[in-house]
Amino acid sequence: MRKWAFWFAALVLLAGLQASLRGLIGAYNYQIVILVGINIILAASLNLINGITGQFSIGHAGFYAVGGYTSASLVYYGGTSIRAFTGFLPPIAQNAVLLLLGLFAAAVAAGLAGLAVGIPSLRLRGDYLAIVTLGFGEIIRVFILNIDAIGGSRGFSGIPQLSNFFWVYLVVLVTIVTIRNLIQSSYGRAFVSIRDDEIAAEAMGVDTTRFKVLSFVISSMFAGIAGGLFGHFTMYLHPNSFQFTTSFYIIIMIVVGGLGSIEGSILGAVLVTVSLEAFRGFGAFRLVNFAILLILIMIYRPQGLVGKRHGYS
């Protein structure tokens, strides 16, 4: 009963904020708020791999791209048929159905991509795994560049704007609650045991490859959903939005906030997203701020701002 009350209150609050937020803070600040929410989803999902399971993936932008382009393609090419099928519904409900179908397709496609990468590569560890995931992210970007049906190097334009504050932060809530419940379950204990000592986990009967692949797939699915929300908010997707630097930004978010900490993922996403916008006037030199920030974090707070040296939160 308490859970239902929480979700009802959250929905009412999000709906109320959606109705007035853009007018209160302006279009530019509203866009930053949306990007913060999308980055929280990305950071929390990557933390499941890097922080909870103890692997080192730097190809998260690839799954982000798969989800974004899959959702946009489904709605762009199939939207008319879906609207005809749901013609008895009011327009706002039709938009909701379209978005939910797009996000579902994004999650499935990104999850399958995560499975395709995870099965052969997660037998690797450390730097080798990082190189494989980085290569995958670049393969996806180059692949998209050569598909004319989704814009290729021109970018994919004309995507319906279905995403807004309500949907983004509803998914943020779902992501946080799902990952928190997952890491507190028996599966989460297996993830943490792999992170703490993979050899000992294997000796105790934990199927480490299976659980690493599962962690990878779940994380990829949430990254795909974030991509779908991003595409349906900006109404335009370009391969340059999913370069390897995007993966590094997400890694910076979880390192600054704290590996293995959900709260750290949230704080890191807020800090990095706002900092990128605040220092945009410095051009490429704004990246120097992150180098300085990371150095200071590693010296004075190696576990992150709200992370823990042991365990998880």
C-alpha positions in Angstrom: 0.0 0.0 0.0 2.8 2.4 0.8 4.5 1.7 -2.5 1.3 2.5 -4.4 0.9 5.7 -2.4 4.5 6.6 -3.3 4.0 6.1 -7.0 0.7 8.0 -7.0 2.3 10.9 -5.2 5.3 10.9 -7.6 3.0 10.9 -10.7 0.9 13.8 -9.3 4.1 15.8 -8.5 5.6 15.1 -12.0 2.4 16.0 -13.8 2.1 19.2 -11.8 5.7 20.2 -12.5 5.4 19.4 -16.2 2.5 21.8 -16.5 4.4 24.8 -15.2 8.1 24.1 -15.2 9.1 25.4 -18.7 7.3 28.7 -18.1 8.9 29.1 -14.6 12.6 28.5 -15.6 12.7 29.2 -19.3 13.4 26.9 -22.3 17.2 26.8 -21.9 17.1 25.8 -18.2 14.3 23.4 -19.0 16.5 21.6 -21.5 19.3 21.3 -18.9 16.8 19.8 -16.4 15.8 17.2 -19.1 19.5 16.4 -19.9 20.2 16.0 -16.2 17.4 13.4 -15.9 18.7 11.5 -19.0 22.2 11.5 -17.7 21.0 10.2 -14.3 19.6 7.2 -16.1 22.8 6.7 -18.0 25.0 7.1 -14.9 22.9 4.8 -12.7 22.8 2.1 -15.4 26.6 2.3 -16.1 27.2 2.1 -12.3 25.5 -1.3 -12.3 28.4 -2.6 -14.5 31.4 -0.5 -13.3 30.4 0.1 -9.7 28.3 -2.8 -8.6 29.7 -5.7 -10.8 33.2 -4.3 -10.9 33.7 -4.5 -14.7 35.1 -1.7 -16.8 32.9 -0.8 -19.7 33.6 2.4 -21.7 31.1 1.8 -24.6 27.9 3.0 -23.0 27.3 5.5 -25.7 26.9 2.6 -28.2 23.8 1.3 -26.3 22.6 4.9 -25.9 22.7 5.3 -29.7 21.1 1.9 -30.4 18.1 2.9 -28.2 17.8 6.4 -29.5 17.8 5.4 -33.2 15.5 2.3 -32.6 12.9 4.3 -30.8 13.0 7.2 -33.3 12.8 4.8 -36.3 9.8 2.9 -34.9 7.9 6.1 -34.2 9.0 7.9 -37.4 8.1 5.1 -39.8 5.4 3.3 -37.9 3.8 6.2 -36.1 1.0 6.7 -38.6 -0.1 3.1 -38.4 0.1 3.1 -34.6 -2.0 6.3 -34.4 -4.6 4.8 -36.8 -4.8 1.7 -34.5 -5.2 3.8 -31.4 -7.5 6.4 -33.1 -10.2 5.9 -30.4 -7.9 7.4 -27.8 -7.3 11.2 -27.2 -4.1 12.7 -28.7 -2.3 12.8 -25.3 -2.9 9.0 -24.8 -1.9 8.3 -28.4 1.4 10.1 -27.8 1.9 8.1 -24.6 1.4 4.8 -26.4 3.8 5.9 -29.2 6.5 6.8 -26.7 6.1 3.7 -24.6 6.3 1.5 -27.6 9.4 3.3 -28.8 11.0 3.0 -25.4 10.1 -0.7 -25.2 11.7 -1.2 -28.6 14.8 0.8 -27.5 15.2 -1.3 -24.4 14.9 -4.6 -26.4 17.3 -3.5 -29.1 19.9 -2.2 -26.7 19.5 -5.3 -24.5 20.2 -7.5 -27.5 23.2 -5.4 -28.4 24.4 -5.8 -24.8 23.9 -9.5 -25.0 25.8 -9.7 -28.3 28.7 -7.8 -26.9 28.6 -9.4 -23.4 28.6 -13.1 -24.3 32.0 -13.0 -26.1 33.6 -10.1 -24.3 32.8 -10.5 -20.6 35.1 -13.5 -20.3 37.7 -10.8 -20.5 38.8 -8.6 -17.6 40.2 -5.1 -17.0 41.8 -3.2 -19.9 40.9 -5.9 -22.4 37.2 -5.6 -21.6 37.4 -1.8 -21.8 39.0 -2.0 -25.3 36.3 -4.3 -26.6 33.5 -2.2 -25.3 35.1 1.0 -26.6 35.4 -0.7 -30.0 31.8 -1.7 -29.9 30.6 1.9 -29.3 32.6 3.1 -32.3 31.4 0.3 -34.5 27.8 1.3 -33.8 28.5 4.9 -34.5 30.2 4.2 -37.9 27.4 1.7 -38.7 24.8 4.4 -38.2 26.8 6.8 -40.3 26.2 4.5 -43.3 22.5 3.9 -42.9 20.7 6.4 -45.1 17.2 5.4 -43.8 18.0 7.0 -40.5 19.8 10.0 -41.9 23.4 8.7 -42.0 25.9 11.4 -41.6 23.2 14.1 -42.1 21.5 13.1 -38.9 18.0 11.8 -38.2 15.5 14.7 -38.2 11.7 14.9 -38.1 11.4 12.8 -34.9 8.2 13.6 -33.1 8.7 15.3 -29.7 7.0 12.9 -27.3 9.4 13.1 -24.4 9.1 15.8 -21.6 9.8 16.4 -18.0 7.1 14.0 -16.8 8.3 11.0 -18.9 12.0 11.6 -18.3 11.7 11.8 -14.5 9.2 9.0 -14.3 11.9 6.8 -16.0 14.5 8.2 -13.6 12.3 7.0 -10.6 11.8 3.6 -12.2 15.5 3.3 -13.0 16.6 4.2 -9.4 14.0 2.0 -7.7 14.7 -1.0 -10.1 18.5 -0.8 -9.7 18.3 -0.4 -5.9 16.0 -3.3 -5.5 18.1 -5.4 -7.9 21.4 -4.8 -6.0 19.6 -5.7 -2.7 18.4 -9.0 -4.1 20.3 -12.3 -4.4 21.3 -11.2 -7.9 22.8 -8.1 -6.5 24.8 -10.1 -3.9 26.2 -12.1 -6.8 27.2 -8.9 -8.7 28.9 -7.5 -5.6 30.7 -10.8 -5.0 32.1 -10.7 -8.5 33.3 -7.2 -7.9 35.0 -8.0 -4.6 36.7 -11.2 -5.6 35.8 -12.9 -8.9 37.9 -16.0 -8.2 36.4 -16.5 -4.7 32.9 -16.0 -6.2 33.6 -18.7 -8.8 34.9 -21.0 -6.0 31.6 -20.5 -4.1 29.6 -21.6 -7.1 28.6 -18.2 -8.6 28.3 -18.4 -12.4 30.4 -15.3 -12.9 30.0 -15.1 -16.7 26.2 -15.4 -16.5 25.9 -12.7 -13.9 28.3 -10.4 -15.7 26.3 -10.7 -18.9 23.0 -10.2 -17.0 24.4 -7.0 -15.5 25.6 -5.9 -18.9 22.2 -6.5 -20.5 20.2 -4.7 -17.8 22.5 -1.7 -17.9 22.3 -1.6 -21.7 18.5 -1.7 -21.7 18.3 1.4 -19.4 20.9 3.1 -21.6 18.7 2.4 -24.6 15.7 3.8 -22.9 17.7 7.0 -22.1 18.5 7.2 -25.8 14.9 7.0 -26.7 14.0 9.8 -24.3 16.8 11.9 -25.7 15.7 11.4 -29.4 12.1 12.2 -28.6 13.0 15.4 -26.8 15.6 16.9 -29.1 13.7 15.7 -32.3 17.1 15.1 -33.9 19.8 12.5 -33.6 23.3 12.6 -35.0 26.1 10.1 -34.7 28.3 12.8 -33.2 26.1 12.8 -30.1 27.3 9.3 -29.4 31.0 9.5 -29.7 33.4 7.8 -27.3 33.6 11.1 -25.4 30.0 10.6 -24.4 31.0 7.4 -22.7 33.8 9.2 -20.9 31.4 11.8 -19.6 29.2 9.1 -18.1 32.3 7.5 -16.5 33.3 10.8 -15.0 29.8 11.1 -13.5 30.0 7.8 -11.7 33.6 8.3 -10.6 32.9 11.8 -9.2 29.7 10.7 -7.5 31.1 7.4 -6.3 31.4 3.9 -7.8 28.7 1.6 -6.5 26.5 4.4 -5.1 23.1 5.2 -6.6 23.1 8.6 -4.8 26.6 9.2 -6.3 25.3 8.5 -9.8 22.6 11.1 -9.3 25.0 13.7 -7.8 27.7 13.0 -10.5 25.2 13.4 -13.3 23.9 16.7 -12.0 27.4 18.1 -11.4 28.9 17.1 -14.8 25.8 18.1 -16.8 25.5 21.5 -15.2 29.3 22.0 -15.4 29.4 21.3 -19.1 26.8 24.0 -19.7 28.3 26.5 -17.2 31.7 26.3 -18.9 30.5 26.0 -22.5 31.9 29.5 -23.2 35.4 28.2 -22.7 35.1 25.8 -25.7 37.4 22.8 -25.6 39.2 24.2 -22.6 36.1 23.4 -20.4 37.3 19.8 -20.4 40.3 20.9 -18.3 37.9 21.5 -15.5 37.1 17.8 -15.4 40.8 16.8 -15.4 41.3 19.0 -12.4 38.2 17.7 -10.7 39.2 14.1 -11.2 42.7 14.7 -9.9 41.3 16.3 -6.8 38.7 13.5 -6.3 41.4 10.8 -6.7 43.6 12.6 -4.1 41.1 13.6 -1.5 38.1 11.4 -2.0 39.0 8.3 -4.1 35.7 6.6 -3.3 33.8 9.6 -4.8 31.8 12.3 -3.2 29.1 10.1 -1.7 30.6 6.7 -2.5 31.8 4.0 0.0 35.1 2.2 0.1 33.2 -1.1 0.7 29.7 -2.2 0.1 27.1 -0.3 -1.8 24.1 2.0 -1.4 
